[in-house]
Amino acid sequence: MHPARTLSTLPRPSVRHARETASIACETPRVAGPGETAHSLVGFDSWAELAGDSPTSRTEWAALVDAWSEPHRRYHDLAHLAAVLGLIGRLGGEATDPTAVRLAAWYHDAVYDPERADNEEISAARAEAGLRGLVPEQQVHEVVRLVLLTAGHDPDPDDRNGAVLCDADLAVLASPPEAYAAYASAIRAEYGHLSDGEFTDGRIAVLEHLLALPRLYRLPAVADAWTQRARANMTAELTLLRERAGSSGAADRPPSGG
């Protein structure tokens, strides 16, 4: 579970999720490479490098762009996708199949409904159907595996493709404090259907899970630079949420007699 997962994937009454927004993810070091822009990273030319230029490929790209542009998305939108793709471009040399990792980024939040608990599973099925005939079958299977991996962001030690995808997806956690606060606000906006108490309980569970991971980032290229800042951001948010939950609980309790 992680910022990329929805709060709704936590067992009720919890909720489960946290992730990123355009300006936020762009605060992480050098999201785009030389000559790249957020627009170019999600444009058809970049997609065609992965899935070819055919009528079927163009249709699939357009459908994905539409999905990532849904109006209820406040963080898990095209800007987040561009940020993840840009970071994969930086870190892709660590992957055994950079193309599969980039394709997995395109699909990892292709289905995003804060009220569902199976977004990763449905997104993986979407990848399996959408990529059939566009890339080799073995690569389709790897993309599906990677999309499912984003449900917990805990790749095996020797999973280099998974490490690149998960580190890129969690990079927002290591943003400067102001950008992290904007990210947290965007996540709250995506869960506007929840009461403050429900959201706080679910968000606390997400942060506790992430802070309990033995290694938040797997790649040496980023782990040293990102881990301390990410843990500081999450610890500060968790402290605030616990204080809020405590104050709310105290307000709800009847005054003691005597």
N, C-alpha and C positions, 0 to 999 in steps of 0.2 A: 504494500500500500504506500502511497506517496502523493506528492503534489500533483502528480499527473493523474492519479486515480480519483474517482468521484467520491465525495463523502458518503454517497448512498451505497457504496460497496462495503461499508462497515456494517456489522450486524446491528439491527435495530435494538434499542432506540438510538444507537450511535448513527453516524453518518460517515462518509469517508472520502476524503480527498484534499487536494491542494495542488496548485500548479503555477501558471505563469501568464503575463500579458506582454504585449508588444514592447512598450517602453521599458518594462522591467527586464525582460530577457535581454534586451539590447544593452543593458547595463553590465552584463557579464563581459569579460574581456574579449574583444575582437570577435563578435558573433559572425560577421560576414568577412570573407576574404577579400583580397585586393580586387577591385572592379565589381564586387558583388553588392547588391542591394536587397532589402527584404523582398521587394517586388520580383527581382530576377530569381531569387531563390525558390519562389513558388510559381514562377512562370512556366509556360509549356516547354520552353527550350530545356530548362533544367529537368523537367519531368521526362522529356523525350530521351535524354541521356541515359535514363534508367529503363524506360519501357518502350522506346522506339517511337517513330512518327508514323502512325497509321490512324485511320478513322476510329478504330476501336480505342486506341490509346488516347486520342483527343477527347473522345466521349468520357472515358474514365477520369482523365485529368479534370475536365469541366465539372463532373459530378463531385469529385473530391473538393474542389475549390468551393462549390456551392455548400457542401456539408460543413466545411471549416468556416464558412461565412454566416452561419445561422445566427439570427439576431439575439438569441438567449446567451450566446457565448460572450463572456467578458474577459476571460483570460485564455481559455482554450480555443483560440481563434487563429486566423492566418498569420498573425504576428508571432504567436507562439510557435507555430509550425516553422516559420522562416528562421526563428531563433535557434530551434533545435537543428534544423538542416545546416545552418551556418556553423554551429559548433561541431556537428559531425564532419563537416568539411575540414575543420581544423584537426579533429581527433581521428579521422578516418584511417590514417596510416596505421593505427593500432588494431584495426579490424581485419579479420580474415576474409570478409566479404563486404566491402564498403557499400556496394550497390544494394545489397539486401538490407543493410542498416538504414540507408537513406530511404528505401521503399517502406521499411517499417515505420520510419518517422512520419511519412505521409499518411499511414493508416492508424497510428497508435491512438489517436483520438478522433478518428473519422466518424465514429458514432459517439456522441457525447450528450447524454441526457442526465442531468443531476438527480433525477428521480428514479433512475434505474440502478440496479446493482450489478449489471453484467455488461457494462460498456466495452471492456476489453475483449470479452468473448465475442460480442457482436461485431466489433471492429475487426477482429481476426477473421471472422467468417466473411466479412466484407472484403478483406484483402484476398482471401482465397478465391472468391468468386471474381473479383475485379481484375486480378492479375493473370488468371488462367488464359493461356494463349499469348500473353505478352512477354513473359519471361519463362525460363526453364522451370519445370515442375519442382526440381530440388530447391530452387531459389524461392519459389512460392512457399514451400514448407518452412524454409528458414524465416521468411518474413512473418508467417503466421506464428511461429514460435516466439519471435522477438516481440511481436505485439502483445502476446499473452504475458510475456515477462514483465511488461510495464505495470501489471497489476500489483506487483510487490517490490519491484526494483531491487531484486536481490540475486543477481546472476552468480553462477558458479565461478570459482576462482580462475578457471581456465576458459571461461566464456568471453572471448575478446569482443565478439560482435555485441553481446549483451552489455558488456561494460561500457562500450562507446555510446550505445543508445541510452542506457540508464543515466550515465554521467551527464550527457547532454540534456536529458529531460529534467534532471534535478538541479541543473546549473543555477536556476533562478534562486534557489535557496541561499546561494553565496553572493547575492546582489548586495550593493551598498544598502544601508538601513532604510533610506528614503524609498528606494526602488522596491525593497522587500515589503515595506508597508503598503505600497501601491498594489503589489501583487496580492497580498493578503486581503486587501479591500476588494479587489476584483473577484477573488474566490468567494468572499461573502456575498457579493452581488449575484453570482451564479446560483447561490443557494438561498435566494430571496424567499422561496416558498417555505423555508424552515423558520421556526421561531428562534429568537436569540439563544434560548436555552438549549434547544436541539442542536443548533449549529455549534455552539460552544462545546458541548459534549463530544460531538463528532470530530471537531477540529483538534481538541485535546488528544483524542485517541490517535489521530493521524500523526501529530507531532511526537507523541510518546513512542510510536512505532519507529519513526525515522530516527529519533535520538537513540533508540535502543539498538539500531543496526551496528554490527561490529565495524563496518566500514561503509561510510556514506558514499564515498567516491572510490572507484576501483582503479582508475588510471593514474600512474605516478605523475603524468604530465600535469594533472590538475589537482590531485588529492591534497598535496601540501598547501597549495594556494587557496583552495576553496573550503576545506573541511572546517577550519577554525571559524571562519566568518559565517558559514552556514549554521554551525551549531550555536553560535552566539545569537544569530537572528531567530532561530527556532526557540531557543531557551527564553529569549526576551518575550516572544509572542506567547509562549506557554505560560510564563509567569503572569502576564497580563490576563490571559483567559482564565487561569485558576483564580486570580483575584476577583475577576468578574463573576465567575461561578459561585465563589464564596459569598460575595456581597448579595447576589441574587437569592441564594439559599437562605441567608440570614433575613432578608427582607420578607421571604415567604413564610418564615417560622412565626407562629404566634408568640407574643411576649410571654415570658415565663411568669408564673404567679408568685406572689409573695410580697 
